[in-house]
Amino acid sequence: MDLFEQLAQTLEERKSADPSASYVASLYAKGLDKILEKVGEESFETVLAAKNVKANGEGKEALIYETADLWFHLLVMLSQLGISPDEVMNELARREGLSGLEEKASRSK
Ligand SMILES: N=c1c2ncn([C@@H]3O[C@H](COP(=O)(O)OP(=O)(O)OP(=O)(O)O)[C@@H](O)[C@H]3O)c2ncn1[C@@H]1O[C@H](COP(=O)(O)O)[C@@H](O)[C@H]1O
């Protein structure tokens, strides 16, 4: 089992956990809008961290930290909506070897 699958299993288990004892359960209890707010916040923080690396060549650890926060909150969002990380992986696998430029050009044909 890979880390995403393992985490997805933990997130599923947290659906019946006490919100006062689990961060994930507290997010579920607050609802999808709160989860989406966290995804937006973590996306913004990831972009800021990446810009800092670009400007100063420093802060790669901060960028890794923020990216982990973002991936984690995306997994919580997917879990809340009943979508497994495997389904996203399958979509990426389907695209493997398909040039993004060719795919975009084929849309207008
Ligand atoms: N990977 C993570 C993980 N990454 C980040 N976070 C939490 O995500 C939150 C994001 O940070 P913020 O500073 O934005 O949080 P905050 O200020 O408390 O948020 P707001 O209340 O302001 O919205 C922090 O509380 C982090 O601890 C995580 N919490 C849990 N996990 C995984 O989820 C599992 C289940 O967690 P619990 O449900 O808490 O047991 C854990 O065992 C971990 O594997």
The ligand as an SDF file (V2000), in Angstrom:
LIG
                    3D

 44 47  0  0  0  0  0  0  0  0999 V2000
   -0.7680   14.7080    7.1650 N   0  0  0  0  0  0  0  0  0  0  0  0
   -1.4500   15.2800    8.0220 C   0  0  0  0  0  0  0  0  0  0  0  0
   -1.4050   16.7060    8.1690 C   0  0  0  0  0  0  0  0  0  0  0  0
   -0.7200   17.6520    7.4910 N   0  0  0  0  0  0  0  0  0  0  0  0
   -1.0920   18.8330    8.0440 C   0  0  0  0  0  0  0  0  0  0  0  0
   -1.9710   18.6400    9.0490 N   0  0  0  0  0  0  0  0  0  0  0  0
   -2.6010   19.6370    9.9130 C   0  0  0  0  0  0  0  0  0  0  0  0
   -3.1740   20.6110    9.0860 O   0  0  0  0  0  0  0  0  0  0  0  0
   -3.2790   21.8410    9.7920 C   0  0  0  0  0  0  0  0  0  0  0  0
   -2.8670   22.9320    8.8090 C   0  0  0  0  0  0  0  0  0  0  0  0
   -2.1640   23.9170    9.3800 O   0  0  0  0  0  0  0  0  0  0  0  0
   -2.7550   25.3590    9.6810 P   0  0  0  0  0  0  0  0  0  0  0  0
   -1.6790   26.0800   10.3940 O   0  0  0  0  0  0  0  0  0  0  0  0
   -3.3370   25.9560    8.4620 O   0  0  0  0  0  0  0  0  0  0  0  0
   -3.9510   24.9080   10.6730 O   0  0  0  0  0  0  0  0  0  0  0  0
   -4.7940   25.7010   11.6620 P   0  0  0  0  0  0  0  0  0  0  0  0
   -4.1940   27.0270   11.9400 O   0  0  0  0  0  0  0  0  0  0  0  0
   -5.0480   24.7830   12.8330 O   0  0  0  0  0  0  0  0  0  0  0  0
   -6.1240   25.8300   10.8020 O   0  0  0  0  0  0  0  0  0  0  0  0
   -7.3720   26.7950   11.0060 P   0  0  0  0  0  0  0  0  0  0  0  0
   -8.0690   26.2900   12.2470 O   0  0  0  0  0  0  0  0  0  0  0  0
   -6.8150   28.1740   11.1370 O   0  0  0  0  0  0  0  0  0  0  0  0
   -8.1710   26.5850    9.7540 O   0  0  0  0  0  0  0  0  0  0  0  0
   -2.3870   21.7020   11.0480 C   0  0  0  0  0  0  0  0  0  0  0  0
   -3.2220   21.4900   12.1730 O   0  0  0  0  0  0  0  0  0  0  0  0
   -1.5890   20.4390   10.7490 C   0  0  0  0  0  0  0  0  0  0  0  0
   -1.2410   19.6960   11.9060 O   0  0  0  0  0  0  0  0  0  0  0  0
   -2.1930   17.3200    9.1600 C   0  0  0  0  0  0  0  0  0  0  0  0
   -3.0130   16.6160    9.9960 N   0  0  0  0  0  0  0  0  0  0  0  0
   -3.0360   15.2770    9.8570 C   0  0  0  0  0  0  0  0  0  0  0  0
   -2.3030   14.5830    8.8920 N   0  0  0  0  0  0  0  0  0  0  0  0
   -2.4450   13.1090    8.7400 C   0  0  0  0  0  0  0  0  0  0  0  0
   -3.7720   12.7520    9.0670 O   0  0  0  0  0  0  0  0  0  0  0  0
   -3.7490   11.7560   10.0710 C   0  0  0  0  0  0  0  0  0  0  0  0
   -4.9750   11.8980   10.9480 C   0  0  0  0  0  0  0  0  0  0  0  0
   -4.8870   13.1120   11.6940 O   0  0  0  0  0  0  0  0  0  0  0  0
   -5.8810   13.3670   12.9230 P   0  0  0  0  0  0  0  0  0  0  0  0
   -7.2440   13.3340   12.3390 O   0  0  0  0  0  0  0  0  0  0  0  0
   -5.5400   14.6940   13.5080 O   0  0  0  0  0  0  0  0  0  0  0  0
   -5.6590   12.2420   13.8710 O   0  0  0  0  0  0  0  0  0  0  0  0
   -2.4220   11.9420   10.8000 C   0  0  0  0  0  0  0  0  0  0  0  0
   -2.0010   10.7500   11.4070 O   0  0  0  0  0  0  0  0  0  0  0  0
   -1.5000   12.3310    9.6540 C   0  0  0  0  0  0  0  0  0  0  0  0
   -1.0900   11.1620    8.9540 O   0  0  0  0  0  0  0  0  0  0  0  0
  1  2  2  0
  2  3  1  0
  2 31  1  0
  3  4  1  0
  3 28  2  0
  4  5  2  0
  5  6  1  0
  6  7  1  0
  6 28  1  0
  7  8  1  0
  7 26  1  0
  8  9  1  0
  9 10  1  0
  9 24  1  0
 10 11  1  0
 11 12  1  0
 12 13  2  0
 12 14  1  0
 12 15  1  0
 15 16  1  0
 16 17  2  0
 16 18  1  0
 16 19  1  0
 19 20  1  0
 20 21  2  0
 20 22  1  0
 20 23  1  0
 24 25  1  0
 24 26  1  0
 26 27  1  0
 28 29  1  0
 29 30  2  0
 30 31  1  0
 31 32  1  0
 32 33  1  0
 32 43  1  0
 33 34  1  0
 34 35  1  0
 34 41  1  0
 35 36  1  0
 36 37  1  0
 37 38  2  0
 37 39  1  0
 37 40  1  0
 41 42  1  0
 41 43  1  0
 43 44  1  0
M  END
$$$$
